[in-house]
Amino acid sequence: MFTCLIRYEIAPGKLDAFREYARAWMALIRKYGGTHHGYFVPGEADDALPRAGFSFPGIGKEGPANIGVALFSFPNVETYERYKRDAAEDEGCKAATARFDATQCFTSYERNFLIPMFE
């Protein structure tokens, strides 16, 4: 099993459009054999969130306020490759891509593949 981490820079004023985009992709990941662990988006002014304090003074810093993250896993590379191939022809995928093209809800992204560690 491996997990994909995608870190997005959400465009100013486009959080609602990003949430809509995210909902579409969660369903597509599940449809094609993956496990979606969710999207994590910035809080808004009325959300009760802690201040970003750090245990390691001098090396930690508060992250940018426009970052969203997605985490999803696939059991193996073959299932992931099949997802990429089949999703490219899926009408839901085409609609999600068109929605992004129309809203430009994020300005960049980074993708990493990670191996999970459990206790």
Order of alpha helices (4+ residues) and beta strands (2+ residues): beta-alpha-beta-beta-alpha-alpha-beta
